[in-house]
């Protein structure tokens, strides 16, 4: 294994893809692993690969962002066409036959709001609902042995009870 490493050794190393290793390259080139490791350290292969992979990620992220923006533009254009068709249907159809147009208008408005970033009714949660859910899952009512004392609320996590215990208590009351 006294062969000299070729000038394109790094390119061959990079081309190995998922099976990339100094050992694999050494076997492929018919040289020792030590020779590959020495050249890799001298030429900074690890740093070069990190730069290449970072650049590839940036290009991929940019492309994904452009694709997402194009999708949003297509959806907005579709919604505009739907809106025009709905308005003409509402104008031209008698009220007894116009229910389909009204439903289409409702759907179009909801889709426009969703694309604009407004929350739909399904995704909205009130502070009260969140608080009730957290109290039900994180707190547990404990009755003391003394009947004179009022029941007290303790942290369910502190006593080792999980959300299932809290749900079971709610069902039992």
C-alpha positions in Angstrom: 0.0 0.0 0.0 2.7 2.5 -1.0 0.5 4.3 -3.5 0.2 8.0 -3.3 -3.2 9.5 -2.7 -4.8 11.1 -5.8 -5.4 14.9 -6.0 -9.1 14.3 -6.0 -9.1 12.3 -2.8 -11.4 14.7 -1.0 -13.9 14.7 -3.9 -13.9 10.9 -3.7 -14.4 11.0 0.1 -17.3 13.5 -0.3 -18.9 11.3 -3.0 -19.0 8.3 -0.7 -22.2 9.8 0.8 -23.7 7.9 3.7 -20.9 5.3 3.7 -18.3 8.1 4.1 -15.3 7.1 6.2 -11.6 7.3 6.1 -11.4 3.5 6.2 -13.8 3.2 3.2 -11.8 5.7 1.2 -8.5 4.0 2.0 -9.9 0.6 0.9 -11.3 2.2 -2.3 -7.9 3.9 -3.1 -5.8 1.0 -2.0 -3.9 3.0 0.6 -3.6 2.9 4.4 -6.1 4.6 6.6 -3.2 6.4 8.2 -2.3 8.1 4.9 -6.0 9.2 4.4 -6.2 10.5 7.9 -2.9 12.4 7.6 -4.1 14.1 4.3 -7.5 14.8 5.8 -6.0 16.6 8.8 -3.6 18.5 6.5 -6.3 19.7 4.2 -9.0 20.2 6.8 -11.6 17.7 5.4 -13.8 17.8 8.4 -14.1 21.6 8.2 -14.6 21.5 4.5 -17.4 18.9 4.8 -19.1 21.0 7.5 -19.1 24.0 5.2 -20.4 22.0 2.3 -23.2 20.5 4.4 -24.1 23.9 5.9 -24.3 25.4 2.4 -26.5 22.5 1.2 -28.8 23.1 4.2 -29.0 26.8 3.4 -29.9 26.1 -0.2 -32.4 23.5 0.8 -34.0 25.8 3.4 -34.2 28.7 0.8 -35.8 26.3 -1.7 -38.3 25.1 0.8 -39.1 28.7 1.7 -39.6 29.6 -1.9 -41.8 26.6 -2.5 -44.0 27.5 0.5 -44.4 31.1 -0.7 -45.4 29.8 -4.1 -47.9 27.5 -2.6 -49.4 30.4 -0.6 -49.6 32.5 -3.7 -51.4 29.7 -5.6 -53.9 29.3 -2.7 -54.6 33.0 -2.6 -55.2 33.1 -6.4 -57.5 30.2 -6.1 -59.4 31.9 -3.2 -59.7 35.1 -5.3 -61.3 33.1 -8.2 -63.6 31.3 -5.7 -64.6 34.6 -4.2 -65.5 36.1 -7.6 -67.5 32.9 -8.5 -69.3 33.0 -5.2 -70.3 36.7 -5.5 -71.6 36.1 -9.0 -73.6 33.1 -7.8 -75.0 35.1 -4.9 -76.0 37.9 -7.2 -77.5 35.7 -10.0 -79.3 33.0 -8.0 -82.6 33.5 -6.2 -82.4 33.1 -2.5 -84.1 29.7 -2.5 -81.4 28.3 -4.9 -78.5 30.3 -3.5 -77.7 28.2 -0.4 -74.8 26.5 -2.2 -73.4 30.0 -3.0 -73.8 31.0 0.7 -72.0 27.9 1.9 -69.3 28.5 -0.7 -68.9 32.1 0.5 -68.6 30.9 4.1 -65.9 28.4 3.2 -64.1 31.0 1.1 -64.1 33.5 3.9 -62.9 30.9 6.4 -60.1 29.9 4.1 -59.0 33.5 3.5 -58.9 34.1 7.2 -56.9 31.0 7.8 -54.3 31.9 5.1 -54.1 35.4 6.6 -53.0 33.8 9.9 -56.2 34.2 11.9 -57.1 31.4 14.2 -60.1 29.2 13.4 -62.7 28.3 16.0 -61.0 24.9 16.4 -57.6 26.3 17.2 -58.8 29.0 19.6 -58.6 28.1 23.3 -59.7 30.4 26.0 -57.6 31.1 29.0 -60.4 29.7 31.1 -60.4 26.4 29.3 -56.6 26.1 29.6 -56.7 26.9 33.3 -59.5 24.3 33.9 -57.5 21.7 32.0 -54.3 22.4 33.9 -56.1 22.4 37.3 -57.8 19.1 36.5 -54.5 17.4 35.4 -52.1 19.0 37.9 -54.1 19.3 41.1 -55.7 16.6 43.2 -58.2 16.9 46.1 -57.0 15.1 49.2 -59.4 14.3 52.1 -57.7 14.2 55.5 -58.7 11.6 58.1 -60.0 14.3 60.3 -63.6 15.0 59.3 -63.5 18.5 60.7 -60.9 19.6 58.2 -61.9 20.8 54.8 -60.5 18.9 51.8 -57.4 20.5 50.4 -55.9 20.7 47.0 -52.3 19.5 46.5 -49.9 19.3 43.6 -50.6 16.0 41.9 -47.1 15.8 40.5 -45.6 16.1 44.0 -47.5 13.1 45.3 -46.8 11.0 42.3 -50.2 11.1 40.7 -50.4 11.6 36.9 -53.1 13.1 34.6 -54.9 9.7 34.7 -55.5 9.9 38.4 -56.8 13.4 38.1 -59.2 12.3 35.3 -60.3 9.4 37.4 -61.2 11.7 40.3 -63.2 14.0 38.0 -65.2 11.0 36.8 -65.8 9.7 40.3 -67.3 13.0 41.6 
